């Protein structure tokens, strides 16, 4: 029996995934987003088609799916939670919108928050590293960083003054693969300490793949005023340069002495 492909999937439900996830797209029921869009544009879809949104879609592709399924409905529906959106770019500290990896953050309890994983296939941490069917761990770590940044700026450090985040430690445990399907992140604030140079946060972020706990990331970070951070960084940079120049001079001194002796 030949191996099933995306083209042999049941016609009543498909999962749209970014075209670059070629290895994953051999799984029955998945379809490259470019193929899905072509079918939706032509109207060549079975009645009652349910579309699931996986990972790897650009903002333009998500917007077009939203518009086309609205036009074709109820013949075509998008499965819950629907067509995802991305978090506000400024809150994630990313300069390029495609590099935002999470959706808008919602509060789920006291000091608990959740967001969807929303990956563009051309995001910087996927562009040059995509092996096998799963999403690389480095991508999930960057998603966690963006998540705690958004949570902090949206719910805890909301003043007008510009701030910087300084990571103290990060520890991660990966229990299972995360594939380019719907996934969610959950944030739990473990400890918040106020200090003269800004609050220190300890948090735990868990990444869930459906009902499966895929990974846990513990982090400690400090949020400090940008003016203070810039001053600290200048001093540290100056000290690092002086130390390196001293090392270079000390390294050159014996060679110079040897030349004179010769």
N, C-alpha and C positions, 0 to 999 in steps of 0.2 A: 504494500500500500504506500502510495506516495505521501510525503510529509505535507500536512496542511499548511496553507499559506493564508495571508490576509485576504486574498481574492476569493478563497473558498469559505469565508466566514458566513455565518447565518445572516440572512439579509435583514433581520428585524432589529439587530443591535450591533453597533461597531464602536470601537474606541479610537479616536483620532490622536495620533502621536506624531511628533516632529519627524520629518523625513530622514534626519541624520541618525536616528535610532534604528539603523538597518537590521542589526542582529535581533533586536526585540520584535521587529515587525514581521518575523516569521511566525509569530504566535497567532493562532486562529482567533479571529474577532478583532484584530488590530488593523488599522488602515493608515497609510501616510496622509497627513493633513492635506497635502497638495491634491491627492486623489479625491478625498472627500469634498474639497472645495469645488473641484471640477464637476463632480456629480451634482452637488447642490446648485451650482450655477446653471447647469443644463436641465435640472429638474428630474434627472434620471435616477430616482430613488424609490424604493418600495414604500407603499403606504404603511404608515405606522412605524417608520424607522426611528429608533432611539439612539442618540449619539452621546457617547461619553467623552469627556475632554481629558486627555492625558497630558503629558509634559512635552515641552519642546515647541510650543506654538508661540508665534510672535504676537504683539499687540494688534497688528494689522490683520492677521489671520483670525484672531479671536473676535475682532470687531466684525469681520466679514461673516463668520459663522453665526454670530448673533443676528446680523441683519438678514441673512439668507434663511435661517430657521424661523425667524419671525414671519418672513414672507411665505414660507412653505407650510407653516403650521396650520392645522394640527397634524398634517401628514408626517412631519418631522419634528421631533422634540429633543431637547437637550436634557439629559438625565441630571438629577440633583447632584451637586449644588448649583448647576447651571454653568454658564460660560464665566470663567473667573476673571477678576480684574487684579491689577497690581497695587501694592501699597504706594503711598505718595513718595515720589522719588527723593525729595529733600529729606525725608525722615530716615531713609536708608543710607544716606551719605554716599550715594552713587551719582556720577556725572552723566552716565549713559543710561537711558531708561530701560534698555534691553537687559541691563545687568541687575535689575531689581528681581529678586528671587521669591518674594512672598506676596501674598495678597493682603488686603486691609486687615488690621488687627482688631479683634473684638474681645471684650472682657467676659470671662466665663465664671468668675468667682472672686473672692477676696484675694488679691495679688496673684490671680491666675488669668491667663490670656491665651488666645488661639489665633492661628492664621493658616491659610492654605499655602502649600508649596506651589509656585507658579513659575516654571522655567521656560525661558526662550532657548531654543536649541543653539543659538549663537552667543549665549552668555559667556563672559570671559573665562569662567572656570570650567566650561565644557568645550570651548572652541578648539583647544589644543590637547584635550585629554578625554577621550571617550573610548573605553575598552569594554567589550562584551555588551551585555544587555542592561546592566544596572547603571544607576546614577552614581558617579564617583563620590567617595567620602569627602573630598575637599570641597565639592559643591554643597554638600549638606552642612559642612562647617561654616561656609560663607552664608548660607541661608540662616543658620542659627545666629550668626553675628548680626545680620541685618534685623532679625527678629527681636533680639534683645535691645538693639539700638532704637527700633521703632517703639517698642513697649516703653522704654525709658523716656524717650522724648515726648511721647504722646500722653503718658499718664503720671510721670514722676518728676521730670525736670522740664517744666513748661514755661519758664520765664523767658524774657526777651533777650537775655545775654547769650552770646555765642559760647558754646562749650566744646570740649574734646573728650573722647573716650580713650582711656588708657587701660589696656587689658593686663590684669595681674596674673591670671592663670586660666587655662582651659584644659579640661579632661574629657575624653570621649570614649564611649563604648558602643560598638556596633553589633547588634544582635542578628540582623538579617539584611538581605539586599533591599534597596529601595529601587523599584523599577519605574519607568516613565509613565506611571498611572497617578491618579489622584492621591495626594498625601497631605497630612496636616501636621502642624507644629504646635506644641503646647508649652507655655512658659509658666514657671512657678517661681516666685520670689522667695528665696530661702532666708535671706538676711539683708538688712539695709542699715548701714552704719553712717551716721553723719559725722563729718570731720571738718576741720577748718579749711581744708583745701578741696572740699567737694565730697559728695556721698559715695560710699563704696557699696556695690551691689554684689550679692551672691545669688545666682539663679540656676535653675535646672531646666533645660529644654529637652523635650522628648519629641521624637519624630514618629508618626504613626502612619502605617501603610494599611488602610482599611482598619481592621480590628487588631492588627499586629503591631506591637511595639518594635520598631526597627532600630532605633538608636537613642542614646541618652548623652547629652552634652552638658557638663557642669562648667560654669564660668564665674570668674570674679573680675569685676572691672570698676574703675573709678571714673566719675564724670567731674571734670575740673573746668574752671573758667578758661576760655581760650587765651586770654591775655597772660594768665599765669603759666599755662602750658607752653606758650611761645617762648616766654622768658626762660623756663626750665630747659627747653630743648636747645636754645641758643647756648646756654652755659654748658650743657652736656656735649654739644657738638664741638665747641671750642676746646674743651678738655680732651675730647677724643682726638682732635687734630694735633694738639700739642703732644699728646702721648705717642701718636704715630710718628710725628717728626723726630721726637727724641729717639724712638726705636731705630729709625732710619739712620740718624747720625751715629748712634752707637754701633750700628752694623757696619757703617762705612769707615769708622775710625781705625779698626785693625788693618783694613786693606790699605788705607793711606799710610799707616806706619810701616807696613811691609814694602810699599813702593819707595819710601825714603831710605829704608835699610838697604834696598837693592842698589 
